[in-house]
Amino acid sequence: MEVISFFYNIYKQRITAIYDKVVDTEVILVDIQKLKTRMKDYQRYAMILMTVSVFLYIGVAFQHAGKEPFQIYLMMGTTSLFLALAIFFVFQTRKLKKLINEQQED
């Protein structure tokens, strides 16, 4: 009877070890998918912010007639802020891409 319980315990340990590896692999895959989704979102944010800042800059650069200095300064400040945020999101995208590549190598 002891022999059977001994082999049963070994079998049980191996099954739990295999299950733990499968669960860990699934968790890593889910994390990679979340990181890829976040990376794509950051890329989209950067593109949108860059596009809006270009339109604001065109409005400042070509049409000074009829605008007060406050409006021009406000548009330039907004342009600078949007460009800074776009650069921030580009760096975040690079960081996430590097993290994803490191996780996929492991």
C-alpha positions as CSV (number, residue, x, y, z in Angstrom):
1,M,0.0,0.0,0.0
2,E,2.9,2.3,0.7
3,V,4.3,1.8,-2.7
4,I,1.1,2.9,-4.4
5,S,0.8,6.0,-2.3
6,F,4.5,6.8,-3.0
7,F,4.0,6.6,-6.8
8,Y,0.7,8.5,-6.5
9,N,2.5,11.3,-4.7
10,I,5.2,11.4,-7.4
11,Y,2.5,11.5,-10.1
12,K,0.7,14.3,-8.3
13,Q,3.9,16.3,-8.0
14,R,4.6,16.0,-11.7
15,I,1.1,16.9,-12.7
16,T,1.2,20.0,-10.5
17,A,4.6,21.0,-11.9
18,I,3.4,20.7,-15.5
19,Y,0.2,22.6,-14.6
20,D,2.3,25.4,-13.0
21,K,4.5,25.7,-16.1
22,V,1.4,25.9,-18.3
23,V,-0.2,28.5,-16.1
24,D,3.1,30.6,-16.0
25,T,3.4,30.4,-19.8
26,E,-0.2,31.6,-20.2
27,V,0.4,34.5,-17.8
28,I,3.5,35.6,-19.7
29,L,1.6,35.4,-23.0
30,V,-1.3,37.5,-21.6
31,D,1.2,40.0,-20.3
32,I,2.9,40.2,-23.7
33,Q,-0.4,40.8,-25.4
34,K,-1.3,43.5,-22.9
35,L,2.1,45.2,-23.5
36,K,1.6,45.0,-27.3
37,T,-1.8,46.6,-27.0
38,R,-0.4,49.3,-24.8
39,M,2.5,49.9,-27.2
40,K,0.0,50.3,-30.1
41,D,-2.0,52.7,-28.1
42,Y,1.1,54.8,-27.3
43,Q,2.0,54.8,-31.0
44,R,-1.5,56.1,-31.9
45,Y,-1.4,58.7,-29.1
46,A,2.0,60.0,-30.5
47,M,0.6,60.2,-34.1
48,I,-2.5,62.0,-33.0
49,L,-0.6,64.5,-30.9
50,M,1.9,65.1,-33.6
51,T,-0.8,65.7,-36.2
52,V,-2.7,68.1,-34.0
53,S,0.5,70.0,-33.2
54,V,1.3,70.3,-36.9
55,F,-2.1,71.8,-37.6
56,L,-1.8,74.2,-34.7
57,Y,1.7,75.3,-35.9
58,I,0.4,75.9,-39.4
59,G,-2.3,78.1,-37.9
60,V,0.3,80.1,-36.0
61,A,2.9,80.3,-38.8
62,F,0.7,81.3,-41.7
63,Q,-2.2,83.4,-40.4
64,H,-1.2,86.1,-38.0
65,A,-3.8,88.5,-39.3
66,G,-6.7,89.0,-36.9
67,K,-5.2,87.1,-34.0
68,E,-4.1,88.6,-30.7
69,P,-0.7,87.8,-29.3
70,F,-2.4,85.8,-26.5
71,Q,-4.0,83.5,-29.0
72,I,-0.7,83.0,-30.8
73,Y,1.2,82.3,-27.6
74,L,-1.6,79.9,-26.5
75,M,-1.4,78.0,-29.8
76,M,2.4,77.8,-29.6
77,G,2.3,76.6,-26.0
78,T,-0.3,74.0,-26.9
79,T,1.9,73.0,-29.9
80,S,4.9,72.6,-27.7
81,L,3.0,70.6,-25.1
82,F,1.5,68.2,-27.7
83,L,5.0,67.7,-29.2
84,A,6.5,67.0,-25.8
85,L,3.7,64.5,-25.1
86,A,4.2,62.9,-28.5
87,I,7.9,62.5,-27.8
88,F,7.1,61.0,-24.4
89,F,4.8,58.4,-25.9
90,V,7.5,57.5,-28.5
91,F,10.0,56.9,-25.8
92,Q,7.4,54.8,-23.9
93,T,6.7,52.8,-27.0
94,R,10.5,52.1,-27.4
95,K,10.7,51.1,-23.8
96,L,7.7,48.7,-24.1
97,K,9.1,47.2,-27.3
98,K,12.4,46.5,-25.6
99,L,10.6,44.9,-22.7
100,I,8.5,42.7,-25.0
101,N,11.6,41.6,-26.9
102,E,13.4,40.7,-23.6
103,Q,10.4,38.7,-22.4
104,Q,10.1,36.8,-25.7
105,E,13.8,35.9,-25.6
106,D,13.3,34.3,-22.2
